[in-house]
């Protein structure tokens, strides 16, 4: 049994996609205090993408790092590039599209480094598989960025196994992770071989939307939730995270909420092992079908 050791000591990753929704945290010193609280909880990895807030989320985060400079040596940033939203397309077609191109990624890396005010991005992900991908050319650009110390690791996001395998075949660098959706409400990958492909190829699963879209209370019978709470002491958030972390390879949840109470509840889930029958009972309730 050989699972990926990438970020093996990271129980969950706070996601910065909704940072601009928290106006109280968009002031540098307040966000710096929030980051310090996460570090005190053992959370050192923070998830970004260049399209989050059209780059504003990275910029605000970078200002917080400058407000408390010691943070720059303590945080690890995951960021993503390769998506051009329709409103950012300067062509006559104003179409959302992908840009997994060497020159585009080289420029995107430099822009993210500048906004984040860091010397190195811990892990850079290709945000979506691009059907026009020139894998060899992009791989060469990413290898140069690693050699220059601009990024430490490379990975992918929302890729299927044959998509990441084609990229892997064209680079000498290991792909360390795939960030894609996984939760009690999104379990298809556990039954179609995708999960095993992650394990076999040594990619850590970074699971976005890990709280089942907040659907546990409406989808799971209250009697089951009550019994689960009594058995484990976990609220719905903790149950969703405990269920996810129990999957072989320990997928790392990328938590969209930035509320302290939600993060604390999620951390409780990372420290709890569910009884196996309860794990399957939650799965069965969410799928609304009996386990075969």
Buried (B, 14 or more C-beta within 10 A) or exposed (E): EEBBEBBEEBBBBBBBBBBBEBEEBBBBEBBBBBBBEBEEBEBBBBBBBBBBBEBEBBBBBBBBBEBBEEBBEEBBBBBBBBBBEEEEEEEEEEEEBBBBBBEBBBBBBEBBBEBBBBEBBBBBBBBBBBEEBEBEBBBBBBBBBBEEEBBBBBBBBBBBBEBBBEBBEBBEBBBBBBBBBBBBBBBEBBEEEBBBBBBEBBBBBBBBBBBBBBBBEEBBEEEBBEEBBEEBEBBBBBBBBBBBBBBEBBBBBBBBBBEEEBBEBBBBBBEBEBEEEBBBBBBBBBBEEEEE
